[in-house]
Amino acid sequence: MKLIDGAPIRNHPSSMISTLASFIIPVAFMAFIMVTNYRDAMDRELISAVYPIAVLIVLTVLITFRIWQKTTYTFGTNELVVNRDLVMKRVTNIQYSRLSSVNVQRGIINKLFGTTTLLFNVNSSVNTARAEATLTLKEEEADALREELSRLIFKKEIALEQELEVESVVKVSNAEIVLHGLIGQPTVSTLVGIGSLLFSILSLFLNNGGSFIVSVMMIVVSVLPQWIRNIFRYSNYRIYRVGDTVTVQSGLLRNYRISFNVSKINSIRIREPAIARLMGKSILEAEVVGLSDGGIPLLCPLKKKDAVYKAMMALIPEHVFDLESYGQPREAFIPTMVTKLIYSLPFILFSMIATTMWYNQIIGLKEQTVIAFIFALLAFVGVIIPLILVVHGILAQRQRTFGMHGDAFVFVTGGYDKVTEYFLYDKVQTAEVRSGPIQRRFGVSTCTVSILSSTGFKKVSSGLFSSDDLEKVSQETMARILDGRYDYRRYL
């Protein structure tokens, strides 16, 4: 079946099942609850309760079918035309030259019907939450179409079968993905999870069922979703580069394959959460525009620093820079600590006021365990949290750095978690240098740069450095435009 310069086509019918599943499952569950509640009632009452839900489901199925029937895709020589002939007719023209990527998703329904969903992403920050267009086809048709479009977008001459045999640059086991999910998250999330786990264990020893349930719920809400998502998303991980195109494949139940040209990378980020840093491990990520559902590309999951650097050299040598950087000056220490003390003040005041106002009531409680728990909680709010903030300021003063050289500059930020992010001057949208009253007194400022990212506009702020040095970022960005060093054609 010819797709390029062929007749208009529709989504595979199984796409309707994917659309309806997210709606019908919760509605069917609601109907089940109502039937359960009415099981002792008369048949007429039962029918009157379920009838509106049945009508709603039928209407949804009919509307979904109509949308499927009236939506067509036409692949021309230079563009994709999406025609939606519904109540309001809408025609969307997507030029191949504007496509950033054509990514792949294969969920459970795709696997059941032997289909693949293609996501067409434009190099834009306007529609980052979802792809500009999605199309579900039989797997072999989708692979053939994606291969043809990849040749047009990325100028790739290698066939898909050969591409799938390319060796992964990074060797990652599923056990490492599990560890990545556990300690690759920000330290705050990890500490909440560990604290909740310890509290649940303590509650069991004290035979306090209510506290145990609360702590388990905290674990479920704060840690498990992201951990499970990482395991399901990044299992069977592999990454490789063909020409100027980087491809990331992963997925357990749902398979993902995202590709992007290295010229579309706007920044490179090395994350080192506190626990991972103690183990000498880090994570490599990239900000790439136009990936929508692909999210932030993970170029290397949690690995030893040497392995991450080797992956960086092999995948994106164009973005490896040897920059001369310097740490936050001594003048920045007092403004940094004053900020942390200001953040700490509400916690200290709350703890003091609560202890003063409720002391007699707390002491009057019969359960000694409850009394100990309340005082421990107040101590945590009034002492431990401020102490954590103060230590964060000390660590931030030690590890924040700033450097610039050639085509790029770098911000190293964070206290417990360390983040090293490299930016190309040519990818900076805006650069703003700011300083508050205390910062001005000590002659330091913060630089906030704005770039296009995988999730829209993103702002990243530096530590506290000399205003003159930070202003060189915007000066260099403008100078490259004026003297011709910036060439937009390099990033098309």
Buried (B, 14 or more C-beta within 10 A) or exposed (E): EEBBEEEEBBBBEBBBBBBBEEBBEEBEEEBEEBBEEBEEEEEEEBEEBBEEBEEBBEEBBEEBBEBBEBBBBBBEEEBBBBBBEEEEEEEBEBEBEBBBBBBBBBBEBBBEBEBBBBBBBBBBBEBBEEBBBBBBBBBEBBBBBBBBBBEBBBEBEBEBEEBEEBEBBBEBEEEBBBBBBBBBBBBBBBBBBEBBBEBBEBBEEBEBEEBBEBBBEBBEEBBEEBBEEBBBBBBEBBBBBBEBBBBBBBBEEBBBBBBBBBEBBBBBBBBBBBBBBEEEBBBBBBBBBBBBBBBBBBBBBBBEBEBBBBBBEBBBEEBBBEBEBEBBBEBBBBBBBBBBBEBBEEBBEBBEEBBEEEEEEBEEEEEEBBBEBBBEEBEBBBBEBBEBBBEBBEBBBEBBBBBBEEBBBBBBBBBBBBBBBBBBBBBBBEBBBEBEEBBEEBBBBBBBBBBBBBBEEBEBEBBBBBBEBBBBBBEBBBEBEEEEEBEEEEBE
